[in-house]
């Protein structure tokens, strides 16, 4: 028999963001933003639980709280309209059509105008609205006040509520509203289309096949419930990663489903009287059967808990609706639902006879049709434990950040580790400390982070000791400084675009003193003044002689000639400035000397304007002459960028070279950077792989860790037995320690990625996937065989970009 739903639709009117049913019930609907999954500690779960419990207590009798969580299969859509770079376009292709579950959560609060129906009798046959005189102003005012109180309590507990507007409920020309979505089980991005609904012989909505599992009988529920639960696959023998008790029915159930959660607030005192009468009745019948005795004891226990702890009884109902368009997938859908419910110790009970009435009662605004015989008696505290508490990772709307993956599905999300956390007060500086042993994916993560920041306009200075960034630097056409016997490292700190300023003069004097004096050798005031005069006079000499190229050679020649004569005319004594000693010590850096290449470069001169500069120091990190000089030049370059590039983001990333830098008396520079770089819209990052380095270095403990609000850890499994020391040094909470030790515990074997733990000021911590496309993989890889192949294709195609693109296409075929 066909039934025309249009003439019997139970929602009479939607006005002022409220729904009025034909039975006279008023419903307010909200979109609810839940906390992100795996970000909550046991204390956070207790706070959420307490928030829900308080909200339920605020509801007047005759109110239904209906929470509805939607999980719909979706696919990530790559953005191919923008003019992307090679790596960005590769990332879009890599993630395009990546499947994931889209989650949206709604909360409906319904003020009943009658008691709930006692049996599964559909209200579809009821015609015409209840007279509006039943909905008086006093009722509306009281309901509005209750709504405001509930909103405040839930917001304080860590959730965001957004009242659904008329369009959000009823829809527009372009988009289906919540009512239409529910009736036809549509995803939030599906096109509008009416469908037939049939419950016999099989439940069908259009092309969808639908199943329902209900939790309506206390006998089917677990013997005990809790606010949260240990999530076994991410746990270790030392730590527990917690998740909501009902999580198996949320993100972990990887199919189209929605989870309805109802709390019906009735007359608590009347209910207790009814239960007391039942207890007395069972008492008199207990001698006749064991079932009566057990019923008596259970009722007495319920009454004792209600009276001793001041709990008000409520009625509750939960059901799970699943659907698929694949007709042959129903068996798998049943298995998935049964497995999820069994994880919660719930007896899987597929609803058949009562499914139409329960489905109808799930329509937002129609909660008054929930049959009482499908509800069970409980307390709000226990019922709330069965609520879905979390949602998936949210993508930051910030224009900056890096693309990382949602831990469960791998869906790409934008993660801002700098500006957004600063604006929210999660961190007070943008500095980062990265810890990850060899093979943990550390270089891939840092390459990906650097590439992302560069694409957003940052100036980056990188200090490395392993050629981890050579491919990226070449692709971005940056400056790559390294030392080889046939091509030694070279700079030109004397080259200046335009007029030299005071800061540049000071950095040159610092360099000259470092070349002249030992670390523990003091200099006199007269020597410093002489050097200051020499630098000033040299640039005046260059202004007069435009053909002279600024470099150390021409500076040395100026000192030997014109400046020596000036000192003689001024009567400067050798005791005040020993010119001969100075020239002798600096002679190795002049033409023909042992290090004449170091300070006389004629290429890669625009260090201030170049946005990507890599210093690879592996070959000279133990050199007593070259390393201190190169270190000074690196610091001078970044400090110049800090002070001169106003309003431009700056980043200095120091890999394992920080250990050598600290030993060479440059620890003061590192401390200065980490304490002051935030004032210049910059961030300092240190990367290390050994735990002992952290423990043994006062520089790391005092300067770096204390001034790095963002802490990034990669796979720590090999440090599991001594992670307590790391936790103490980094100031990680128990929740953060559990997250860090859960890295890579349950990775998807079908995909190639490593996980990374990120803590922002100890207030927000998450584990993400670091997953990149083939183009990025070949750019970041340091495998010698792959690098050789890149060099061969570069020679063949004439450019590195074409070579990487060719290799990526071959890999994808």
VENJO-V567093 format. One line per field, one symbol per residue. psi: psi as a letter, one per 30 degrees, with the letter a starting at -180 (. if undefined). burial: I if it has 16 or more other ideal C-beta (glycine too) atoms within 10 Angstrom, else O. A space follows every 10 residues. Layout:
# VENJO-V567093
psi->???
burial->???
This chain:
# VENJO-V567093
psi->kkkjfefgkf jekjkhgkkk lffgkkkkkk kkjllkkggk leeeeeeeee eeeeeeffkl kgkkkjkjkk jkklkkjkjg flilleeeee eeeefkgkkl kkkkkkkkjk jkgllkkfli jkgffkkllk kfffileeee eeeeeeeeee eeeeeffglk kjkkleefef laefkkleee eeeghklfgk lkkklkkkfk fljkjbgkkk lkklifkfff llflllellk jefgllfflk klllegefgc ffjilklkjk jkkjjajeee eeeeeeeeee eeeffeffle eeeeeeeeee eeeeeeeegh kkklklkklk kkllfjfgge eeeeeeeeee eefghkjjjk kdegeeeeee ffkkfgffgj kffgllkale eeeffgkkfl llkkkkfkfl aljlkkeefg kkkkjjgdee eeefgelflg lkkkkklkgf geeeeeeeee eeeefgglkk kkjlhghfge eeeeeghakj klklefilkk liffkkjbkk leeeeeeeee eeeeeelleg jllleeeeee eeeeeeeefe eeefiffkkk leeeeeeeee deeeeeeeef gklffejiee eeeeefeffl kflehffegh kglhfieefk fjkkjjgefg fgkfeeeeee eeeeeeeeee eeffikgkkk kkkjbffeee eefgggeeee eeeffffffg hlkkkkklfk efeeefjfee eeeeefgjfj kkkajgefge fgfeeeeeef hkleeeeeee ffkgehkjff ljlllkkkkj ggfkklklkj klleeeefef kgkeeeeeee eeeeeeffke eeeeeeeeee ef.
burial->OOOOOOOOOI IIOIOOOIII IIIIIIIIII OIIIIIIIOI IOOIIOIIII IIIIIIOIIO OIIIIIIIII IIIIOIOIOO OOOIIIIIII IIIIIOOIOI IIIIIIIIII IIIOOIIOOI OOIIOOOOOI OOOOIOOOOO OOIOOIIOOI IOIIOOIOIO IOOIOOOIII IOOOOIIIII IIIIIIIOOO OOOOOOIOOO OOIIIIOIII IIIIIIOOOI IOOOIOIIIO IOOIIOOOII IIIIIIIIII IIIOIIIIII IIIIIIOOOO IIOOIOOOIO OIIOOIOOOO OIOOIIOOIO OIIOOIOOOO IIIIIIIIII IIIIOOOOOI OOIOOIIIOI IOIIOIOIIO IOOIIIIIII IIIIIIIIII IOOIIIOIII IIIIIIIIII IIIOIIOIOI IIIIIIIIII IIIIIIIIII IIOOOIIOII IIIIIIIOOI IIIIIIIIII IIIIOOOIII IIIIIOIIII IIIIIIOIII IIIOOOOOII IIIIOIOOOI OOOIIOIIIO IIOIIIOOOO OOOOOOIOOI IOIIIOOIIO IIOOOOOIOI IIIIIIIIIO OOIOOOIOOO OIOOOOIIIO OIOOOIOOII OOOOIIIIII IOOOIOIOOI IIIIIIIIII IOOOOIIIII IIIIIIIIII IIOOIOOOII IIIIIIIIII IIOIOIIOII IOIIOOIIOI IIIIIIIIIO IOIIOOIOII OOIIIOIIII IIIIIIOOIO OOIOOIIOOI OIOOIIIIII IIIIIOOOOO OOIIIIIIII IIOOIIIIII IIIIIIIIII IOOOOOOOII OOIIOOOOOI IOIIIIIIOO OOO
